[in-house]
Amino acid sequence: MALSYKARRRLSLLILLVGLPLYIVVAVTIMGFFEDPPFLLELLIYVVLGIVWALPFKAVFKGVGKADPDKPQPPQ
């Protein structure tokens, strides 16, 4: 089922305001279990985690920043 533009905008806002901070807390908590990893390894893990969180939501975020395609265009 395809989401409407308005639903995708609302869902993306919810993901960014609620889901992303929760994901950050989980990622930092997981990293806390490791005993002082080398800096480059820690940086690599954070970069990978920073990219991985957005992959499942790619379809939700796609085109949200553009104008509403469902809205009728005014006559010119």
C-alpha positions as CSV (number, residue, x, y, z in Angstrom):
1,M,0.0,0.0,0.0
2,A,1.5,3.3,-1.1
3,L,1.4,6.2,1.4
4,S,0.1,9.5,0.4
5,Y,2.5,12.5,0.3
6,K,0.9,14.0,3.5
7,A,1.2,10.6,5.3
8,R,4.9,10.3,4.3
9,R,5.6,13.8,5.6
10,R,4.0,13.1,8.9
11,L,5.7,9.7,9.2
12,S,9.1,11.1,8.3
13,L,8.7,13.9,10.9
14,L,7.8,11.2,13.6
15,I,10.8,9.1,12.6
16,L,13.2,12.1,12.8
17,L,11.8,13.5,16.1
18,V,11.2,10.3,18.0
19,G,12.9,7.4,16.3
20,L,16.3,9.0,15.5
21,P,16.9,10.1,19.2
22,L,15.9,6.6,20.4
23,Y,18.3,5.0,17.8
24,I,21.1,7.3,19.0
25,V,20.6,6.3,22.6
26,V,20.6,2.6,21.6
27,A,23.7,3.0,19.5
28,V,25.6,4.8,22.3
29,T,24.4,2.2,24.8
30,I,25.7,-0.6,22.7
31,M,29.0,1.2,22.2
32,G,29.2,1.5,26.0
33,F,29.5,-2.3,26.3
34,F,32.9,-2.3,24.5
35,E,36.0,-1.7,26.6
36,D,37.6,1.4,25.0
37,P,37.8,0.4,21.4
38,P,40.4,2.1,19.1
39,F,39.3,5.4,17.9
40,L,39.2,4.5,14.2
41,L,37.1,1.3,14.9
42,E,34.7,3.4,17.1
43,L,34.4,6.0,14.3
44,L,33.8,3.3,11.7
45,I,31.0,1.8,13.9
46,Y,29.3,5.1,14.4
47,V,29.5,5.9,10.7
48,V,28.0,2.6,9.7
49,L,25.3,2.9,12.4
50,G,24.6,6.5,11.1
51,I,24.0,5.2,7.6
52,V,22.2,1.9,8.5
53,W,19.3,3.6,10.4
54,A,18.0,5.4,7.3
55,L,18.0,2.5,4.9
56,P,14.7,1.0,6.0
57,F,13.1,4.4,5.7
58,K,14.3,5.3,2.3
59,A,10.9,5.0,0.7
60,V,9.4,7.2,3.4
61,F,11.9,10.0,3.0
62,K,12.0,10.0,-0.8
63,G,10.5,13.2,-2.3
64,V,9.3,14.6,1.1
65,G,11.2,17.8,0.6
66,K,9.6,18.6,-2.8
67,A,6.3,20.2,-3.5
68,D,3.1,18.2,-2.9
69,P,2.5,16.2,-6.2
70,D,-1.2,15.6,-5.2
71,K,-1.9,19.3,-4.8
72,P,-3.6,20.8,-7.9
73,Q,-1.4,23.4,-9.7
74,P,-2.9,26.9,-10.1
75,P,-3.6,27.9,-13.7
76,Q,-1.0,30.1,-15.2
